[in-house]
Amino acid sequence: MNKKGQVLVIFLLLLPLLFLALTFVYDMGNLYYQKAKLKSSLKDSAIYLLNSKTIDDETKTKAINLVKKNVATDSVQITNINNQVQLEGKMTVKTNLLKNQIIKVKITGIKDGKIKIREE
């Protein structure tokens, strides 16, 4: 029996499974990275809004543009109640193996002397 030929056949049979596993790991890493990027951009916008003197339509538009400059979002919504700002971001991430995944992130910023940011 030729052992080199057997090893080659086994390797060729396992190669597609290895490729599939690596693609899955890449997709999951990309999803994690995109979610972290969206979270970071929403936090930056929340801090920008809470540091603003007034939160009017122009300030909200600047905050939304700050998010969209860093991340390709589908939508960003801003809700402002007293000293609290809530931002919700949604984006679609294209993957190789999984269907296109929708990522949603909600950030709440509160200003009580200090700015506090909370994820939901």
C-alpha positions as CSV (number, residue, x, y, z in Angstrom):
1,M,0.0,0.0,0.0
2,N,1.1,3.5,-0.8
3,K,0.8,5.6,2.4
4,K,1.6,8.9,0.7
5,G,-1.3,8.4,-1.6
6,Q,-3.6,7.6,1.3
7,V,-2.6,10.8,3.2
8,L,-3.1,12.8,0.0
9,V,-6.6,11.4,-0.4
10,I,-7.6,12.0,3.2
11,F,-6.2,15.6,2.9
12,L,-8.2,16.2,-0.2
13,L,-11.3,14.9,1.4
14,L,-10.8,17.1,4.5
15,L,-9.8,20.2,2.6
16,P,-13.4,21.4,1.9
17,L,-14.3,21.1,5.6
18,L,-11.2,23.1,6.6
19,F,-12.1,25.8,4.0
20,L,-15.7,25.8,5.4
21,A,-14.5,26.2,9.0
22,L,-12.1,29.0,8.1
23,T,-14.9,30.9,6.2
24,F,-17.2,30.5,9.2
25,V,-14.6,31.9,11.5
26,Y,-13.9,34.8,9.2
27,D,-17.7,35.6,9.0
28,M,-18.1,35.5,12.8
29,G,-15.1,37.7,13.3
30,N,-16.4,40.2,10.7
31,L,-19.8,40.3,12.4
32,Y,-18.1,41.0,15.8
33,Y,-15.9,43.7,14.3
34,Q,-18.8,45.4,12.6
35,K,-20.9,45.4,15.7
36,A,-18.0,46.8,17.8
37,K,-17.4,49.5,15.1
38,L,-21.1,50.5,15.2
39,K,-21.2,50.6,19.0
40,S,-18.1,52.8,19.1
41,S,-19.6,55.2,16.5
42,L,-22.9,55.4,18.4
43,K,-21.0,56.1,21.7
44,D,-19.1,58.9,20.0
45,S,-22.3,60.4,18.7
46,A,-24.0,60.1,22.2
47,I,-21.0,61.9,23.8
48,Y,-21.2,64.6,21.0
49,L,-24.9,65.1,21.7
50,L,-24.6,65.3,25.4
51,N,-21.7,67.8,25.2
52,S,-23.8,70.0,22.9
53,K,-25.6,73.1,24.4
54,T,-28.8,72.3,22.7
55,I,-30.0,69.2,20.9
56,D,-31.8,70.5,17.8
57,D,-32.3,69.0,14.4
58,E,-29.0,70.3,13.1
59,T,-27.1,68.7,16.0
60,K,-28.9,65.4,15.5
61,T,-28.0,65.5,11.8
62,K,-24.4,66.1,12.6
63,A,-24.4,63.2,15.1
64,I,-26.1,60.9,12.5
65,N,-23.5,62.0,9.9
66,L,-20.7,61.2,12.4
67,V,-22.0,57.6,12.7
68,K,-22.5,57.2,8.9
69,K,-19.0,58.5,8.2
70,N,-17.5,55.7,10.2
71,V,-20.0,52.8,9.6
72,A,-22.2,51.9,6.6
73,T,-25.5,51.9,8.6
74,D,-29.0,51.3,7.3
75,S,-30.5,53.6,9.9
76,V,-29.7,55.7,12.9
77,Q,-32.4,57.0,15.2
78,I,-32.0,59.5,18.0
79,T,-34.4,60.1,20.9
80,N,-33.8,62.9,23.3
81,I,-35.6,63.2,26.7
82,N,-34.3,65.8,29.2
83,N,-30.7,64.8,30.1
84,Q,-30.9,61.5,28.3
85,V,-30.1,60.6,24.7
86,Q,-30.9,57.3,23.1
87,L,-29.3,56.2,19.8
88,E,-30.3,53.1,17.9
89,G,-28.3,51.9,15.0
90,K,-29.0,49.2,12.5
91,M,-26.8,47.8,9.7
92,T,-26.7,44.8,7.4
93,V,-23.5,42.8,7.1
94,K,-22.9,40.6,4.1
95,T,-21.4,37.2,5.0
96,N,-20.1,34.3,2.9
97,L,-21.9,31.4,4.6
98,L,-24.7,32.9,6.6
99,K,-27.5,34.9,5.3
100,N,-27.0,38.6,5.4
101,Q,-27.0,39.4,9.1
102,I,-28.7,42.5,10.6
103,I,-26.9,44.1,13.6
104,K,-28.8,46.3,16.0
105,V,-27.2,48.4,18.7
106,K,-28.9,50.6,21.3
107,I,-26.9,53.2,23.3
108,T,-28.2,55.4,26.1
109,G,-26.3,58.4,27.3
110,I,-27.1,60.2,30.5
111,K,-25.7,63.6,31.7
112,D,-25.7,64.0,35.4
113,G,-22.6,66.2,35.8
114,K,-20.7,63.4,34.2
115,I,-21.6,61.6,31.0
116,K,-22.6,58.0,31.5
117,I,-23.0,55.6,28.5
118,R,-24.9,52.4,28.7
119,E,-25.4,49.7,26.1
120,E,-28.6,47.7,25.8
